[in-house]
Amino acid sequence: MKTLIILILSVILFSFTDDNFTYQENVEFVCSKNIKAKNECHYNFLVDGGKFRYVDIGCRRKKEEVIEKVKAGEIPLAKDWKLECPMPKKEEGGL
């Protein structure tokens, strides 16, 4: 009985926690591509090294708005990229 109560309380606790902090700090915009034939804008992001995408059907949002909302955790991202683009080069911090 105690185990059931603890399980229910933990589910309730985790349902109220917000994990948007992972998006705010670890999101890196990589590139965007427009497909005019389908009227789609694809935005590629790296989140903790993983590839994620956002597809704007109708290209209704501006690029800056999409980047800002993804970093704020307001736009959900899908796993993997549909359209590949070159990976950003890491800045070399030499002596």
Contacts in CASP RR format, 6 or more apart in sequence:
PFRMAT RR
TARGET T0000
AUTHOR 0000-0000-0000
METHOD contacts of the structure
MODEL  1
MKTLIILILSVILFSFTDDNFTYQENVEFVCSKNIKAKNECHYNFLVDGG
KFRYVDIGCRRKKEEVIEKVKAGEIPLAKDWKLECPMPKKEEGGL
20 72 0 8 1.000
20 73 0 8 1.000
22 47 0 8 1.000
22 48 0 8 1.000
23 47 0 8 1.000
23 70 0 8 1.000
23 71 0 8 1.000
23 72 0 8 1.000
23 73 0 8 1.000
24 71 0 8 1.000
24 72 0 8 1.000
24 73 0 8 1.000
26 47 0 8 1.000
26 48 0 8 1.000
26 49 0 8 1.000
27 45 0 8 1.000
27 46 0 8 1.000
27 47 0 8 1.000
27 70 0 8 1.000
27 71 0 8 1.000
28 45 0 8 1.000
28 46 0 8 1.000
28 47 0 8 1.000
28 88 0 8 1.000
29 43 0 8 1.000
29 44 0 8 1.000
29 45 0 8 1.000
29 67 0 8 1.000
29 70 0 8 1.000
30 44 0 8 1.000
30 45 0 8 1.000
30 46 0 8 1.000
30 85 0 8 1.000
30 87 0 8 1.000
30 88 0 8 1.000
31 43 0 8 1.000
31 44 0 8 1.000
31 85 0 8 1.000
31 86 0 8 1.000
32 41 0 8 1.000
32 42 0 8 1.000
32 43 0 8 1.000
32 44 0 8 1.000
32 63 0 8 1.000
32 66 0 8 1.000
33 41 0 8 1.000
33 42 0 8 1.000
33 83 0 8 1.000
33 85 0 8 1.000
34 40 0 8 1.000
34 41 0 8 1.000
34 42 0 8 1.000
34 59 0 8 1.000
35 41 0 8 1.000
35 42 0 8 1.000
35 83 0 8 1.000
39 57 0 8 1.000
39 58 0 8 1.000
39 59 0 8 1.000
40 55 0 8 1.000
40 56 0 8 1.000
40 57 0 8 1.000
40 58 0 8 1.000
40 59 0 8 1.000
41 55 0 8 1.000
41 56 0 8 1.000
41 58 0 8 1.000
41 59 0 8 1.000
41 61 0 8 1.000
42 53 0 8 1.000
42 54 0 8 1.000
42 55 0 8 1.000
42 56 0 8 1.000
42 81 0 8 1.000
42 82 0 8 1.000
42 83 0 8 1.000
43 53 0 8 1.000
43 54 0 8 1.000
43 55 0 8 1.000
43 56 0 8 1.000
43 63 0 8 1.000
43 66 0 8 1.000
43 67 0 8 1.000
43 70 0 8 1.000
44 51 0 8 1.000
44 52 0 8 1.000
44 53 0 8 1.000
44 81 0 8 1.000
44 83 0 8 1.000
44 85 0 8 1.000
45 51 0 8 1.000
45 52 0 8 1.000
45 53 0 8 1.000
45 54 0 8 1.000
45 70 0 8 1.000
45 77 0 8 1.000
46 52 0 8 1.000
46 88 0 8 1.000
47 77 0 8 1.000
51 79 0 8 1.000
51 80 0 8 1.000
51 81 0 8 1.000
52 77 0 8 1.000
52 78 0 8 1.000
52 79 0 8 1.000
52 80 0 8 1.000
52 81 0 8 1.000
53 77 0 8 1.000
53 78 0 8 1.000
53 79 0 8 1.000
53 80 0 8 1.000
53 81 0 8 1.000
53 82 0 8 1.000
54 66 0 8 1.000
54 70 0 8 1.000
54 75 0 8 1.000
54 76 0 8 1.000
54 77 0 8 1.000
54 78 0 8 1.000
55 78 0 8 1.000
55 82 0 8 1.000
56 66 0 8 1.000
61 69 0 8 1.000
66 75 0 8 1.000
69 75 0 8 1.000
70 77 0 8 1.000
END
